[in-house]
């Protein structure tokens, strides 16, 4: 492979790849091991080396793919011509035959028609490997970048944030869907309506989901990204300890064409914690303006996120604050900064049974309603109380028992 092939604005990153380095150094053993690991991790089928090269090219973040992600009209521009030239070069790179380069290593014959344990190859890879027209390929990539973005954004739907590494993709995100979340239709519809407005470029609000534990607050937020992934929605989970790093996160997101929900799960602050003051600034006003493609969604088991004690209302003595109502208002103000608050109340006994019955139908559990209701009530009494989570845990246990009778 000619190293001059990498002297272009997209393909230059190929030369930094471990597999390409091993190839360049004629390190056949290392190359074979790397390619097998890549094949199993990414589900490559067929020619592993060519699949890997195409995969790097597709997911590369560069000025062309970023413009496409932001839905800029690149047709007829010099940028389009440069990318088209890179694709022509890519097609030359994909002619590489490892069996000719390393004839004494039979493993490379196996890597020409690889069958992974779990086939999960990106369909865009297959398109590039089976298409000889540079024009067809570039038009396909433009549509792909428009829809799914580029770089890490195209590879994952959910992320963690790390100050040093930036966005870190979650390999196995929760695949929960709204169809699996029984009940709370009013709450779900309100959340969906706000999120759809956000995705479609309309004004939308930060959302606080509050209520009893196990009612599906977090699952609803995670279901959103599974529902709207193909429309460019991504989820970034942060902890309250990372709130002061959000300005750094903004710098990673504001130039991207995707929409991002920054998600804080089970948010609450004790009296001595001061991150809530910075959180208030992030939600409304402050020196660091929130990008238009970012919203905050948070869940909490209590409506007043900052811990309030009776002393806030009944403070006495020499050290007591004169204006106790100001203290109280300060502690309530964070919740008020979320434009929408959605409440998830604890289900009634009948709603709990309804959830159990619906989950039983979804899991194809063939048992009478009388037996199901009786066992569900017994489970709830000995477990964690009425909630959707308790209902799901009951169904998991009950279905296992049926299968093993």
C-alpha positions in Angstrom: 0.0 0.0 0.0 1.5 3.3 -1.1 1.8 5.8 1.8 1.2 8.6 -0.6 -2.4 7.4 -0.8 -2.8 8.9 2.7 -1.9 12.5 1.8 -5.5 13.6 1.6 -7.8 15.3 4.1 -9.9 12.3 5.0 -7.6 9.4 4.3 -4.7 10.6 6.3 -6.2 9.2 9.5 -5.9 5.7 8.0 -2.2 5.8 8.4 -2.6 6.2 12.2 -4.7 3.1 12.5 -3.1 0.1 14.3 -4.1 -2.3 11.5 -2.7 -0.1 8.8 0.6 0.4 10.8 1.0 -3.3 11.2 0.4 -3.7 7.4 3.0 -1.0 6.6 5.5 -2.7 8.9 4.8 -6.1 7.4 4.0 -7.3 10.9 1.6 -10.1 9.7 1.0 -11.7 13.1 0.0 -8.4 14.8 -2.1 -7.5 11.8 -4.0 -10.8 11.8 -4.7 -10.5 15.6 -5.9 -6.9 15.3 -8.2 -7.7 12.4 -9.8 -10.7 14.2 -10.5 -8.5 17.2 -11.9 -5.8 15.0 -14.1 -8.3 13.2 -15.6 -9.7 16.4 -16.1 -6.3 18.0 -17.7 -4.7 14.9 -19.4 -7.8 13.4 -17.4 -7.6 10.1 -18.3 -10.2 7.6 -16.4 -11.0 4.4 -13.1 -9.3 3.8 -12.1 -8.0 7.2 -9.3 -5.7 6.2 -11.4 -4.0 3.5 -14.4 -3.7 5.9 -12.2 -2.1 8.5 -10.7 0.4 6.1 -14.2 1.4 4.8 -15.4 1.6 8.4 -12.7 4.1 9.3 -13.5 6.2 6.3 -17.2 6.3 6.9 -17.0 7.2 10.6 -14.2 9.8 10.2 -15.0 13.3 11.5 -13.6 15.9 9.1 -14.7 19.3 7.7 -16.7 17.5 4.9 -18.6 15.1 7.1 -19.2 17.9 9.7 -20.7 20.1 7.0 -22.9 17.2 5.9 -23.9 16.5 9.5 -25.0 20.1 9.8 -27.0 19.7 6.5 -25.0 22.2 4.6 -25.3 22.1 0.8 -21.9 20.8 -0.3 -22.8 20.0 -3.9 -20.8 22.0 -6.4 -18.2 23.1 -3.8 -14.5 22.5 -3.7 -15.1 20.5 -0.5 -17.3 18.1 -2.4 -14.6 17.8 -5.1 -11.9 17.0 -2.5 -14.1 14.4 -0.8 -14.9 12.8 -4.2 -11.2 12.6 -4.9 -10.6 10.9 -1.6 -13.3 8.3 -2.4 -11.5 7.5 -5.7 -8.3 7.0 -3.7 -10.2 4.9 -1.2 -11.4 2.6 -4.0 -7.7 2.1 -4.9 -6.9 1.3 -1.2 -9.7 -1.3 -1.1 -8.0 -3.3 -3.9 -5.4 -4.4 -1.3 -5.0 -8.2 -1.2 -3.5 -9.4 2.0 -3.1 -13.0 0.7 -0.7 -11.6 -1.9 1.1 -9.4 0.6 1.6 -12.3 3.1 1.4 -15.5 1.1 3.1 -17.5 3.8 0.3 -16.8 6.3 -2.8 -18.9 5.6 -4.8 -17.0 8.2 -5.3 -14.1 5.7 -7.3 -16.5 3.4 -9.7 -16.9 6.3 -9.9 -13.2 6.8 -11.1 -12.8 3.2 -14.4 -14.5 4.0 -14.8 -14.0 7.7 -17.9 -15.2 9.6 -18.1 -13.4 13.0 -19.9 -14.8 16.1 -22.3 -11.9 16.0 -22.9 -10.4 12.6 -23.5 -6.7 13.1 -21.7 -5.0 10.2 -22.6 -1.5 9.3 -24.7 -1.6 6.1 -22.8 1.5 4.9 -19.6 -0.7 4.8 -21.3 -3.2 2.5 -22.5 -0.4 0.3 -19.0 1.0 -0.2 -17.5 -2.5 -0.8 -20.1 -3.3 -3.4 -20.2 0.0 -5.2 -17.6 1.1 -7.8 -19.0 4.5 -8.5 -17.4 7.3 -6.5 -20.4 9.6 -7.2 -22.8 7.0 -5.8 -20.7 6.5 -2.8 -20.4 10.2 -2.0 -24.1 10.8 -2.4 -24.8 7.9 -0.1 -22.4 9.2 2.5 -23.9 12.7 2.4 -27.3 11.2 3.2 -25.8 9.1 6.0 -24.0 12.1 7.6 -27.2 14.1 7.3 -29.2 11.4 9.2 -26.7 9.9 11.7 -23.9 12.4 11.9 -20.2 11.6 11.8 -17.4 10.4 14.1 -18.5 9.0 17.5 -22.0 10.6 17.0 -22.7 8.2 14.1 -21.5 5.2 16.1 -23.4 5.5 19.4 -26.7 6.8 20.6 -25.8 7.2 24.2 -22.6 8.6 25.8 -20.9 9.2 29.1 -18.7 12.3 29.4 -15.0 12.3 30.5 -13.0 15.5 31.0 -10.0 14.0 29.4 -11.5 11.8 26.7 -14.6 13.8 25.9 -17.6 11.8 24.7 -17.3 8.1 25.5 -19.8 5.9 23.6 -21.8 3.4 25.6 -21.3 0.1 23.9 -24.5 -1.6 25.2 -27.1 1.1 25.9 -30.5 0.3 27.4 -32.8 -0.7 24.5 -36.0 0.2 26.4 -38.9 1.4 24.2 -42.1 3.3 25.1 -44.1 0.2 24.2 -42.5 -1.6 27.1 -43.4 1.2 29.6 -46.9 0.5 30.7 -49.1 3.3 31.9 -48.2 7.0 32.5 -49.4 7.8 29.0 -50.0 11.5 29.9 -46.5 11.8 31.2 -44.9 10.0 28.2 -46.8 12.1 25.7 -45.8 15.3 27.3 -42.1 14.2 27.2 -42.4 13.1 23.6 -44.1 16.3 22.5 -41.3 18.5 24.0 -38.6 16.3 22.5 -40.2 16.3 19.1 -40.3 20.1 19.2 -36.6 20.1 20.1 -35.7 17.7 17.2 -37.7 19.7 14.7 -36.0 23.0 15.6 -38.8 24.6 17.6 -38.5 26.1 21.1 -38.3 23.4 23.7 -37.9 23.2 27.5 -35.5 21.6 29.9 -37.5 18.8 31.7 -37.5 17.6 35.3 -39.1 14.2 35.8 -40.1 13.7 39.5 -41.9 11.1 41.5 -41.8 7.8 43.3 -38.9 5.4 42.6 -39.4 2.7 40.1 -42.1 4.5 38.1 -40.1 4.6 34.9 -38.7 8.2 34.9 -35.2 7.2 33.7 -36.5 4.6 31.3 -38.7 7.2 29.6 -35.6 9.4 28.9 -33.6 6.4 27.6 -36.6 5.4 25.4 -36.5 8.8 23.7 -33.0 8.2 22.2 -34.0 4.8 21.0 -37.1 6.3 19.3 -35.4 9.3 17.8 -31.9 8.1 17.1 -32.4 8.1 13.3 -33.6 11.7 13.6 -30.3 12.8 15.2 -31.1 12.6 18.9 -28.3 11.6 21.2 -28.2 11.1 25.0 -25.2 12.2 27.2 -25.3 11.0 30.8 -23.4 13.1 33.4 -23.3 13.1 37.2 -23.8 16.1 39.4 -20.1 16.1 40.1 -19.6 16.9 36.4 -21.9 19.9 36.3 -18.9 22.3 36.5 -17.5 20.6 33.3 -20.6 21.3 31.2 -18.9 24.4 29.7 -16.3 22.0 28.3 -19.0 19.7 27.1 -20.7 22.7 25.3 -17.6 23.2 23.3 -17.8 19.6 22.0 -21.5 19.9 21.1 -22.2 23.4 19.7 -20.7 22.8 16.3 -22.5 19.5 15.8 -25.6 19.0 13.7 -27.2 16.4 16.1 -29.5 17.2 19.0 -28.3 16.3 22.5 -30.1 15.7 25.8 -27.8 16.1 28.7 -29.2 13.6 31.3 -28.8 13.8 35.0 -30.3 10.8 36.7 -31.5 10.8 40.3 -30.6 14.4 40.8 -30.5 15.8 44.3 -28.3 18.1 46.4 -27.6 18.2 50.1 -27.3 21.5 52.0 -23.6 21.7 51.8 -23.3 20.9 48.0 -23.0 24.1 45.9 -23.1 22.5 42.4 -26.8 23.5 42.3 -25.8 27.2 42.0 -23.9 26.4 38.8 -26.7 24.2 37.6 -29.1 27.1 37.9 -26.8 29.2 35.8 -26.7 26.5 33.1 -30.5 26.2 32.9 -31.2 29.8 32.7 -28.9 32.7 31.9 -25.2 32.6 33.0 -22.1 33.6 31.2 -22.0 30.3 29.2 -24.9 30.3 26.8 -26.5 26.9 26.3 -26.2 25.8 22.6 -29.5 25.6 20.7 -28.9 21.8 20.1 -28.7 21.0 23.8 -31.4 20.4 26.5 -31.2 19.2 30.1 -33.4 16.3 31.3 -33.2 15.3 34.9 -34.9 12.8 37.2 -35.4 13.1 40.9 -37.4 11.3 43.6 -38.3 14.6 45.1 -39.9 17.8 43.8 -37.5 20.0 45.7 -34.1 18.9 44.4 -32.1 20.7 47.1 -32.6 19.2 50.5 -34.9 21.3 52.7 -35.0 20.9 56.4 -37.4 22.2 59.0 -34.8 24.6 60.2 -35.1 26.5 56.9 -38.7 27.4 58.0 -38.2 27.5 61.8 -34.7 28.9 62.3 -34.2 30.6 65.6 -31.4 32.1 67.7 -28.6 34.6 67.2 -27.2 32.9 64.1 -30.6 32.5 62.4 -31.0 34.2 59.0 -33.4 37.1 59.3 -35.1 36.4 55.9 -35.8 32.7 56.1 -38.2 32.9 53.2 -35.2 33.9 51.0 -33.4 30.8 52.1 -36.5 28.7 51.2 -36.9 30.4 47.8 -33.2 29.8 47.0 -33.6 26.1 47.6 -36.8 25.9 45.5 -35.4 28.0 42.6 -33.5 25.1 40.9 -36.6 23.1 40.3 -38.3 26.2 39.0 -35.7 26.6 36.3 -36.8 23.5 34.5 -39.4 24.7 32.0 -41.4 21.5 32.3 -41.9 19.3 35.4 -43.5 15.9 34.8 -44.8 14.1 37.8 -44.8 10.3 38.0 -47.0 9.3 41.0 -46.9 6.0 42.8 -49.4 3.6 41.1 -52.5 2.7 42.8 -53.0 -1.0 43.7 -55.2 -1.4 40.6 -52.7 0.4 38.4 -50.0 -2.0 39.7 -52.1 -5.0 38.7 -52.9 -3.5 35.3 -49.1 -3.1 34.7 -48.5 -6.7 35.8 -51.2 -8.0 33.4 -49.9 -5.9 30.5 -46.3 -7.2 31.1 -47.6 -10.7 31.3 -49.3 -10.4 27.9 -46.1 -9.0 26.4 -44.1 -11.9 27.8 -46.7 -14.4 26.6 -47.4 -15.7 30.1 -50.4 -18.1 29.9 -52.0 -18.0 33.3 -55.4 -16.9 34.7 -55.8 -13.3 35.8 -56.9 -14.6 39.2 -53.6 -16.4 39.8 -51.5 -13.6 38.3 -53.2 -11.0 40.6 -52.8 -13.1 43.7 -49.1 -13.8 43.1 -48.4 -10.2 42.1 -49.9 -8.9 45.4 -47.9 -11.4 47.4 -44.7 -10.3 45.6 -45.4 -6.6 46.2 -46.0 -7.1 49.9 -42.6 -8.8 50.3 -40.6 -6.6 48.0 -40.4 -2.8 47.5 -44.0 -1.6 47.3 -46.1 -0.5 44.4 -44.3 0.5 41.3 -43.7 -0.4 37.7 -40.2 -1.7 38.6 -41.8 -4.0 41.2 -44.2 -5.2 38.5 -41.4 -6.0 36.1 -39.4 -7.7 38.7 -42.4 -9.9 39.6 -42.9 -10.8 36.0 -39.2 -11.8 35.6 -39.4 -14.0 38.6 -42.9 -15.4 37.7 -42.0 -16.3 34.1 -38.8 -18.0 35.3 -40.8 -20.1 37.7 -43.3 -21.1 35.0 -40.5 -22.2 32.6 -38.9 -24.3 35.3 -42.0 -26.1 36.6 
